[in-house]
Amino acid sequence: MESSPKRPRISLDVRPEVRRRLRLAAAKRDLTVRQYILEAIEERLREDLGDESEGMLALTAKADPVLAGLWDNPRDSQYDRV
């Protein structure tokens, strides 16, 4: 019997009004609150990080605009020619 890998747990404390709204929104989509929250998180991650399979593990200008500013300068451009 194969066991699934253990997934980290995230716990949030929310105001009662937020919990009520989550339950209503999930019910409106015929989802559990857990499913609703997971879908919302995945959607926001796609918006913020894109669909890259590597995600933010790759050091690219798109992944880290601050580093991009440091990388893209005349002094370091000589390394682009190497």
N, C-alpha and C positions, 0 to 999 in steps of 0.2 A: 504494500500500500504506500503510495507516494504522497508525501505531505507537501502542501504549498509553502513557499517561502514566507517567513514572518514579515508582515508589513508594519511599518511604524504607525502609531496612533497619534492623532492630533485631537486635542480637546479644546473647546472654546466655551467661554462663559458669555452668554448674551442676555440682554434685557428681555423680560417676558413678552414685550410687544414685538421684538424681533423674532422670537421663537414662534409667536402666533402667526406672524406674517410668513415665515418660512413654511409653516405647516399648511397655510392656505395656498401659497404659491405651488408647493409640491402637490397638493391635492388637485389643484387646477390642471396640472400636467399628468395626473394619475401616477405620481412617483412617490417613493418614500422620501422623507426628509434627507436621509443619507444620500440617496440617488440624486436628489435635487442639488444638494451642496456639492457633491463630486462633479456633476455636470457643470455647475457654475464655476467651480475652480478650474476645471479643464478648459472651459471656454475662455476664461480670463488669461490663463497661461498661454493659450494659442494666440490671443490678441497681443500679449506683451512679449512673448518669446518666439512666436511662429511655430511652424510644424516640424522644425528640424529634429531629426531623430537623435542627433547628438545633443540637442538642447544647448544649454549654456556652457557645456564642457569644453567646447572649442573656443580658443582665444581668437576671435575675429573682431573686426571693426564693428560689425553689426551686433555682435554679442556684448561688446563693451565699448560704448562710444567714448568713454573717458580715456581708455587706452588708445583708441583710434586717434584721438587728438595728440597723444604723445608719440604715436608711431608715425603719423603723417606730418613730417617736418623736413625742411631742406637738409638739415644736418644728418639725419638718419636715412635720407633717400639714397645715399651711396650704397647702402646695403641691399637695396632693391635690384641693383645692377649686378650683384654677385651671383 
